[in-house]
């Protein structure tokens, strides 16, 4: 049975990992869009395009979440497969997913109370 010292060591290590995700940490969210863009520009071209499309996907996810709308199982299944594609195909795949989400937004707008 592990002793208290072992538990304390594990907890300390976990604390260090989680602190990296806190503001000011190495893996903290980047609040400044300009800083974020600088980071993207430092990537190789293929990776840069993937990150841009994934950023657009994240923005769309936020939009749907704020409206308490689900992405749908087909979108979730498709995005879950992106990492298996060669890097050159990932941006196009995420762009296609984003386009489907944008079309859903547009289609929903056609059915709103503003129609005659």
C-alpha positions in Angstrom: 0.0 0.0 0.0 1.5 3.4 -1.0 2.5 5.7 1.9 1.6 9.3 2.5 4.9 10.5 1.0 4.1 8.8 -2.3 0.6 10.4 -2.3 2.1 13.8 -1.5 4.7 13.4 -4.4 1.9 12.5 -6.8 -0.3 15.4 -5.7 2.6 17.8 -6.0 3.4 16.6 -9.5 -0.3 16.9 -10.5 -0.4 20.4 -9.0 2.6 21.4 -11.2 1.0 20.0 -14.3 -2.4 21.8 -13.6 -0.6 25.1 -12.8 0.8 25.1 -16.4 -2.8 25.6 -17.6 -3.5 28.5 -15.2 -3.1 32.2 -16.3 0.6 32.9 -16.6 1.4 29.2 -17.1 3.3 27.8 -20.0 0.1 26.2 -21.4 -2.4 28.9 -20.3 -5.0 30.2 -22.7 -3.9 33.1 -24.9 -6.3 35.9 -24.3 -4.6 38.4 -26.6 -5.6 37.5 -30.2 -2.5 39.3 -31.5 -0.3 37.0 -29.4 -2.2 34.1 -30.6 -1.8 35.1 -34.3 2.0 35.5 -33.7 2.1 32.0 -32.5 0.2 30.7 -35.5 2.5 32.6 -37.9 5.5 30.8 -36.4 4.2 27.4 -37.5 5.0 25.6 -40.8 2.5 26.5 -43.5 0.5 23.2 -43.4 0.2 23.3 -39.6 -0.7 27.0 -39.7 -3.6 26.2 -42.0 -4.8 23.4 -39.7 -4.6 25.6 -36.6 -6.6 28.3 -38.4 -9.3 25.9 -39.3 -9.4 24.4 -35.8 -9.6 28.0 -34.4 -12.6 28.6 -36.7 -14.1 25.3 -35.5 -13.6 26.3 -31.8 -15.4 29.6 -32.6 -18.3 27.7 -34.1 -18.4 25.4 -31.2 -18.6 28.4 -28.9 -21.4 29.8 -31.0 -23.4 26.6 -30.8 -22.8 26.2 -27.1 -23.9 29.7 -26.3 -27.2 28.9 -28.1 -27.4 25.6 -26.3 -27.4 23.8 -29.6 -25.6 20.5 -30.2 -23.0 20.0 -32.9 -24.5 16.7 -33.9 -23.1 13.2 -33.8 -21.9 13.4 -37.5 -19.8 16.5 -36.7 -18.4 15.0 -33.5 -17.5 11.7 -35.4 -15.9 13.7 -38.3 -13.8 15.9 -36.0 -12.7 12.9 -34.0 -11.2 11.4 -37.2 -9.2 14.5 -38.3 -6.1 13.6 -36.3 -5.8 10.3 -38.2 -5.4 12.1 -41.6 -2.1 13.2 -43.1 -1.3 16.7 -42.1 -1.9 17.9 -45.7 -5.5 16.7 -45.6 -6.5 17.9 -42.1 -7.2 21.6 -43.0 -9.5 20.6 -45.8 -11.3 18.2 -43.6 -11.9 20.7 -40.8 -12.8 23.4 -43.4 -15.5 21.0 -44.7 -16.8 20.4 -41.2 -16.9 24.1 -40.5 -18.8 24.7 -43.7 -21.5 22.2 -42.7 -21.8 24.0 -39.3 -22.1 27.4 -41.1 -24.8 26.0 -43.4 -26.7 24.9 -40.3 -26.5 28.4 -38.9 -27.7 29.9 -42.2 -30.5 27.3 -42.5 -31.6 28.0 -38.9 -31.8 31.7 -39.8 -34.2 30.9 -42.6 -36.6 29.5 -40.1 -36.7 32.3 -37.6 -39.5 34.6 -36.7 -38.2 37.2 -39.1 -39.5 35.4 -42.1 -42.8 36.4 -43.6 
